[in-house]
Amino acid sequence: MQLITCFVALSFAMRATGFAPAQPRPRHLTHRHDRVISSLKVLKNDFQQQTKETKAQTKLMDPLLDLESETASSEIAETTGWSYGEFAKAYPNVNNIGIATIKTASADLLAQVAIAHTPVSEIDWQRALLFCAFGATYLGAFQYWYQVNIFKKLFDVDKFTSQPWGDKLKDTEGLKSLAAQTAVDLTVLTVVYLPTFYIFKA
């Protein structure tokens, strides 16, 4: 069996490189060769899929990691055209920073124009830029890293949130975890968020 397989491989290589004339192979060897090639393709696809899943699981969610991600760049390049959905999947951190920055700046402009009735010509652009910086650094970068990384390490968030409401109310451990998450979030809000907000506001 091994001798026949080696002979077939050697013969195939010689024909491909021009050292031997291409001759039709016996039918049983052709079928065997096709099965071997098919099996190798299946193994290759399985290996590539497992590699992608492993990389996805071990990838750290650093707020600036997407800027240097070759994987994300290749995923964008493989698409036929630009798509926001594909961009958000490939660059989740950058996407979140952009949304937080635009949202915070828009909220400040709305407060100045609609609530304080400030004329457009008299808008305080320095204040608007400060809120842009606050949205990018805290709400975009830090809060994303904290809520995605820290919370997932401390609590089993996905298990509880994926349950129906009836099961959630019966899940005692899940409710305890929810209370702990709320306590941690309020602590961060008091110790980190408010001081940071007032530093930017000052």
Salt bridges, closest charged atoms under 4 A:
ASP34 OD1 - HIS33 ND1 3.73
ASP66 OD1 - LYS59 NZ 3.60
ASP108 OD1 - ARG127 NE 2.49
